[in-house]
C-alpha cells in the first residue's frame, strides 16, 4: 500500500517533531492575507536548522507519488480521509500538494502526530 519505506517515514516524523518542539519555531494561526505563503517563510526563517534540513532533504529525495502519499498520510491521520479512501487521498494530493509537500506539511503544527496516526491507521508503527 505504501511506496515509502517505514524507516524514512519515521525519520521524517522524528525530525518534524524535533523542529516543531523548539521554542523559537512559531507558526502563525492564519496568514495575513490569502496570498501570503507563510509556510515558505517558516522554511526560509529556519533554513539553518538541522532537523528542518534533514526533514526537507528526505522529502526532496522522494518521488511525486511518495510525496503525495506523505500528504495523504497526514490527511488520514487527522481524519480527513478513511483507510478505505486511501487511494483517493493520494490522488487528491498529487499536484500542488506533492510538489510543495515539505512546506505544506510544515504549515500544520501537529504534523508529526497526524503522520503517526496515519501510519497506525494503515497498520504500521515507528515503534516496531
C-alpha positions in Angstrom: 0.0 0.0 0.0 2.8 2.5 0.9 5.6 3.3 -1.5 7.6 5.0 1.2 9.9 3.0 3.5 8.7 3.0 7.1 12.2 4.0 8.3 12.0 7.1 6.1 8.6 8.0 7.4 9.7 7.6 11.0 12.8 9.7 10.3 10.5 12.5 8.9 8.2 12.2 11.8 11.1 12.5 14.3 12.6 15.5 12.5 9.2 17.3 12.3 8.7 16.6 16.0 12.2 17.9 16.9 11.8 21.0 14.7 8.3 22.0 15.9 9.2 21.3 19.6 11.7 24.2 19.6 10.6 27.3 21.3 11.7 29.7 18.6 9.5 28.0 16.0 6.2 29.8 15.8 3.7 29.0 13.1 1.1 31.8 12.7 -2.5 30.8 13.2 -3.6 32.3 9.9 -1.8 34.1 7.1 -2.3 37.9 7.0 -3.8 37.5 3.5 -4.9 34.6 1.3 -1.9 35.2 -1.0 0.7 35.2 1.8 2.6 32.0 1.8 3.8 31.9 5.4 4.7 28.2 5.3 7.6 29.1 2.9 8.5 31.9 5.3 8.9 29.3 8.1 11.2 27.3 5.9 13.2 30.3 5.0 13.5 31.6 8.5 14.9 28.3 9.8 16.9 27.2 6.8 20.0 26.5 9.1 18.0 24.2 11.4 19.4 20.7 11.2 16.0 19.0 11.9 14.3 21.0 9.3 17.0 20.4 6.8 17.0 16.7 7.4 13.2 16.5 7.0 13.1 18.6 3.8 16.1 16.7 2.3 14.3 13.4 3.0 11.1 14.7 1.4 13.0 16.2 -1.5 14.5 12.8 -2.4 11.0 11.2 -2.7 9.2 10.7 -6.0 6.0 12.6 -6.6 3.9 9.5 -5.7 5.8 9.2 -2.3 5.3 12.9 -1.5 1.6 12.6 -2.3 1.4 9.6 0.0 3.1 11.6 2.7 0.5 14.4 2.4 -2.3 11.8 2.2 -0.9 10.1 5.3 -1.2 13.4 7.2 -4.8 13.8 5.9 -5.6 10.3 7.0 -4.1 10.9 10.5 -6.1 14.0 11.1 -9.4 12.3 9.9 -9.9 14.0 6.5 -10.0 10.6 4.8 -10.6 7.0 5.9 -8.4 4.0 5.2 -10.9 2.9 2.6 -10.4 6.3 0.8 -6.6 6.0 0.8 -6.0 5.9 -3.0 -8.4 8.8 -3.4 -6.4 10.8 -0.8 -3.2 10.0 -2.7 -4.8 11.0 -6.0 -6.0 14.3 -4.4 -2.5 15.0 -3.1 -0.8 14.6 -6.4 0.0 18.0 -8.0 0.4 21.2 -6.0 0.4 19.4 -2.6 3.0 16.9 -3.7 5.2 19.5 -5.4 5.4 21.6 -2.2 5.0 18.8 0.3 7.6 20.0 2.8 6.2 23.5 3.0 2.6 22.2 3.1 3.3 19.7 5.8 5.2 22.2 8.0 2.3 24.6 7.8 0.4 22.1 10.1 1.6 22.4 13.7 0.6 18.8 14.5 2.2 17.2 11.5 4.2 14.6 13.4 1.1 13.5 15.3 -1.0 13.3 12.2 1.6 11.4 10.3 2.0 8.9 13.1 -1.8 8.5 13.4 -2.0 7.9 9.7 0.7 5.2 9.9 -1.2 3.5 12.7 -4.4 3.6 10.7 -2.6 1.8 7.9 -1.3 -0.8 10.3 2.3 0.4 10.7 4.2 1.9 13.6 7.5 3.6 14.3 7.7 1.6 17.5 8.5 -1.7 15.6 
